[in-house]
């Protein structure tokens, strides 16, 4: 089976910010996923703030979850601060789950 971006997104949906009960994809923290034919994956993401207490644990969790996907040979996580994350990036389903007006 060939590795796809959707395989990676499925793994990313298993990663959570420990303070918010929503996965990082639905929180809007994942900006891009690149998958190469050789099994290398690069995840471009952000955190809710630069002072996030989970600043190391979330990227480590991303590496572990994505690295467990069959056919993944290498995982790189780039944490970026532009564009800055804001609550408007949360998916409609996650906003509903969190009780935020959609």
Secondary structure as UniProt FT lines:
FT   HELIX           5..12
FT   TURN            13..14
FT   TURN            18..19
FT   TURN            24..28
FT   STRAND          30..35
FT   TURN            37..38
FT   STRAND          40..45
FT   TURN            50..51
FT   TURN            53..56
FT   HELIX           57..67
FT   TURN            70..71
FT   STRAND          74..79
FT   HELIX           87..89
FT   HELIX           92..98
//
